[in-house]
């Protein structure tokens, strides 16, 4: 029969191949689970049927606040009158497009040492929340009386309310974006909290919503905001309608950027998608190579054991006995490879921990599923050459050189 040292070398190669394949397939499996969980995250807004367009209102043609606000109001009104357009709203920065600016704050009546940290800010109008289906949880929305010269008002998200006003009702409270406002109330503008809206993801599906305040765009205005358009038509039709309305109002104002909200949602997962594709490709290749490798090595080992198999069958062993023997010996080597691969995977997968969402790098279910998958592939790869070896005539086997 074949030499023991040669068989040990072959076994070591098979074990190493299976172990390395397991590490790569585990990485791919973790990314698949993470990606599946990410795609089922609720972003807090509607990603279908909505398009965002942005253009700048030039200061040379519209130098003051009232002219800019009137231009924005007219654009929204005219566009909503177009067929297929159901709602138009304005926001300073789109969700899942990063953060704009943040600040600290104090609420009226707080002791000087109590400070709220790192709240995000965006300006918006009621149409923005309606167009993206963002609910008003409590209180009221910005109204027609909340004009540029009216008392300052603000909406906050649910995270803001739960994080900074636990067990309290924030509606009606006044806040100032200054950590010393409570001690010097006359030095900072105060905003009254009039409502609480649903959370929207600001950075990526993997990062939870942060505390955020929405200023009324009629009180905190700008020239380069996004108009979010909800429509029943195709994206191209919606964009064409927005371009036509802008041209009717002022042909000298250039049309700017277009971003469908489903594209915003997709791009927010671009990094995870790239890693999933990369690890998935390597994992599939590793699985294929391990199956081919185990099959090739096992088949070669079976050919080298032709005389041994002939002797065993000549002495009374039947085909199933030989198959079980070769399977047992082959799977013992595969089992060693799986154990080594699991040990390496427990350490190596921490390298992608920062890219995972909702799943630990040592997730038992993924490790077990991959081990069973590789074990099954290896078992088939061992069984085929073992079954083929038993079909050889014992007499011819004994005569083999």
N, C-alpha and C positions, 0 to 999 in steps of 0.2 A: 504493500500500500504506500501512499505518498508519505514523504517524510514529515515528522511532527513539526520540525522547525519551519518548513515551508507552509504548513497549514496554519501555524501560529501567525506568521507574517501576513498571510491572506486574511485571517480573522481580524488582525489589528487594522488592516486597511479598511475592511468593511465597517468595523466599529467606528473608526475615525470619520468615514464618509457619512454614516448615519448620524453621528453626533453633530457634525457641522451642518448637515441638512436640517436637523431639528432646530438649531439656533436660528437659522434664517427663516424657517417656516413659522416658528413661534413669533418672531418679529413681525412677519406679515400678518399673522393671525391677530396679534394685538392691535395693529393698525386697522385691520378690517373691522374689528369690534368697535374701536374708537371712532372710526369714520361713520359706522352705522348709528352709533349713539349721537354723534354730532348732527347728522342729517335729520334727526328726530327732535332736536332742540327747538323749543319755541322761541323765535327771536323777539317776540313781543309786538310784531307788526306784520301786515300782509305783504308777502313778497310777490304775489301774482297780480297781474292786471294793473300795476302801477309803474309809472315812469317819472324820473326826476330830470329836470332840465335846469341849466344854470346859465345866466348871462349877467354881465355887469351893466349897471346903469351909470352912464358917464356923468361925472360931476360938471363937466363943461356945459352940458345941455340941461342938466337937472341939479342945480347947485345946492338946494336946501332940502331939509327933511320933508316938508309938506309935499314938495313936488315928487320926491322919491316914493313916499307912501301912496300918493295919488296914482302914480304910474303902476305900482304893484297892485293896488286895488282894481284898477281898470283892466290890467292883464288877467287877473283871476276872474273877474266878472265876464269879460268877453270870451275867455276860453271855456268857462263853464256853460256858456250859451251854445257852444258847438255840439253837433250830434255825437253821441257816444261818450262825451266827457261828463262824468258824474260828480266829481269833486276836485278842486284845486286848492292847495295849501302851500304855505311857505315855511321853510326851516333853514336855520343858519348852517347846519352841517347834517349830512345824512347819517342815519344809524349805521353801525358796522363800518364806518369810514374813519375810525379813530376819534380822538377827543379834541375839542377846541381849546377851551381854557378852564382852569379850575381855581378854586379859592377856598379860604377858610370862611367861617361865618359865626355870628352869634345871634341868638334870638332875644327879643325884648324881654326883660325880666330875668334873664339868666345871670348867675353870679359871674364876676369877671374871669374866674378860672375855668369856666365851662366854655369850650370852643369846639365847633364842628370842623373837621378837617377834610380836605380834598373832596369838595363837591364839584361836579361838572356843571357847565353852563351851555345852554343853547337858546337861541330865540326862535319863536315859532308863532303860528296863528292857529285858530281853531280848525281851519281847513286841513292843516297837516295831520292832525290827529284823526280827523274823519276820513281822509284819503287813504290812510294806512290802517284803519280799523283799530286804532289804539284807544282803549276804553278810558272813560272818566270814572274812576273808582268812587270818589266822594267829592262833595263840594260843587263848584261850578267852573265852566270854561271861561276864557276871555270873552268879554262882551263888547257891544258898541260903546258903552260908557267908559271903557278902559282906554281912553285916548291918550295922545302924547302928553297932554297937560293934566291928566287925571292922576290921583294917587297911584304909586307904583304897585303892581300886583305880580304874582309869580305862581306858577304851577310846580309841584314837586312830584317825583315818581315814588312808587311804593317803597323802594329801597331807602330813599331819603327819609320817609316817614318812620319806617321801622328801625332804622339805624340811629337816627338823631332825636326822635320823639317816641321812644318806646313807652307804651302805656299811656300816652298823651294824645290829645286831638290837636294836630297841627293847624287845622283850618282856623283862620282868623288870627293866627300868630304872625308877628312881624319879625323879619330877619334882615340883617345887614351883612354885606360881604367884607367883614372886618373883624379881626379877633379882639379888638379893643372897643367895639361899638357899644357894649353894655356900659363901660365906664365913661365913654364920651358919646352919648347918644346924638348929639347935635352935629357931629363931624362926619356922619355917613348917611347916605340915603337908605331908607327902610322900605322893604317890600312886604306886602301882606300876602300870606299864603291863602289862595282862594280855592284851590282844588288839588286833588291827587290823581295822577294818571298812571296807567300801567307801565311797567318797566320795559325798556327796549335795550337790547344789547348794543354796546357802543364800540367795541373793539373787535371781538371775534366770538364765534359760538362757544369757544372753550373758556371764555372769561365771563363770569356772571355780571349782571348789570350793576353799575356803581350808582351811588347817590347823585341825583341830577336835578337841577332847577331849570325850568323853562321860562324865560322872560318873554313878555308880550312884544312882538315885533313892531308894534306901533309905539312902544315906549323905548325899545332898544333896537334901533333900525340899522340897516346896512345896505350896501350896494351890490353885493355879490352873493346873494342867497340862492337857495335851491327852491324851485317850484315843483312840488310833488303832485302828480296828476293821476287820478284814478279814472280808468276808462273801460269801456266794454269792447273796444276795438283792438286791432293789432298795434304793436309798438310803432311801426312806421306811420300808421295813420295818426296816432296820437302826437308824434313828433312833428308831422307835417302840419297838423292843426295849430300846435304851439308856435311853429315858425311863421305860419301865415298871420296869426294874431299879432305877433311881435312886429312883423313887417307892416301891417296895417297901422299900428300905433306909431311906430317910428322906424322907417327903413334904415336909418343911420346907426341903430343899435344892433351890433352883431350878435347873432345867435351863438350860444356857447356850447357847453358840454351836455351830453345826453347819457343817462345811466338808468337802464331798467332796474327795478328793485330786485328782480330775480338774479341779475348779473352781480349786483352788490352782495347778495347772499352767497352766490357761488364763489366770488373772489375772496370772500372772507375765509373760505376753507381751502384756498389755493395751496398753502404750505402743507396742510394735512393730506390733501389729494396727491400732491407730488410725492410725498414720502410713502403714501399708500401704494402708488403706482410703482415706485422704485423697489420697495421691499416686497411687493407682490410679485414683481417680475423675478427678483432674485429668489424668492421663496419657491415659486413655481419651477424655476430652473433647478434649484437645489433638490426639489422633490423628484423631478424627472431624472436628474443625474444619479440620485441615490438609488432610485428604482432600477435604472439601467446598470449601475455599478454593482448593486447587490445581485441582480440577475446574472450579469456577466461573470462575476467572481464565483458565484454558486455553480453556474453551469461549468465553468472551468474546473472547479473542485470536483464536480461530479464526473467529468471526463477523466480526471486524474485518478479517480477512485473506481474506474471501470472494473479492474481485476477484483478489488475488494467487494464490490457489489455482486460480481459473478460468484465469488466464493460464498458470500452470505446466502445468495439464492440457491446455490448448489447444495448448501447444507440445510436447506429447508425454509429459509426466510421467504415470505411472499412479498408481492409488490407493496401493499399498504404498510407492511413492517418497515421496508426500506424507506418509503416516503416519510413515515413518522420519524425515523432515525435522522434522516437528513434535515427534515424540518426542525427537529429538536436541536440539532447541533447548529444549524444556521441561525435560528431564532435566539439561541443563547448568545451568539456573537452580536446580533442585532440588539438584544436587550442590554448588553454592556454599553453599546454605542448610545442607546436611548438614555441610560442613566447618566453617562458622562455628558451627553448633550443637555439634559435637564439641569445638571449642576452648572454648566457653563452659561446656559440661558438665564438662570436665576441672577447671575451677575451681569451678563452682557446687556440684557434688556433695560437696565437702568439708564443706559445711554440714550434711549428714546423716551424716557419717562416724561420729559417736558412736553412732548408732542402728543401724549395720550390724553384722552378725555373720558372720564367715567370708568376707567379700568386701570387696575394696578399693573405695573410691569411684571409682577409675579402672579398674575391672575391664575388660580388653580384650574378653572374651567378651560382656559385656552391651552395651558400646558398639557392637561390631560387629553384634550381633543387632538392636539397635534401629535402627541405620543401615540395615541390610538391610530391616527391616520398613517403615520410613518410605519408603525408596526404592521398595519394591514397591508400597506404597499410592499413592505419587505417580506411578509409572509407569502404573498402571491409570487414575488420574485424568487423566493426559495422553492415554492411548490412546483413551479413549471419545470425547471431542470431536474428536480427530484423525480417528478412523475415521468419525465422523458427517459431518465436513466433506467427505470424499471422495465421499460419496453425492450431493452437490449437482451438478446439471447444469452443465457448464462454460459453456454459453451463458447460462444464467440468472445464473451467477456474474459473467460479464463485464458484464451489464446492471445489476448491483446498484449502488445509489447509495452 
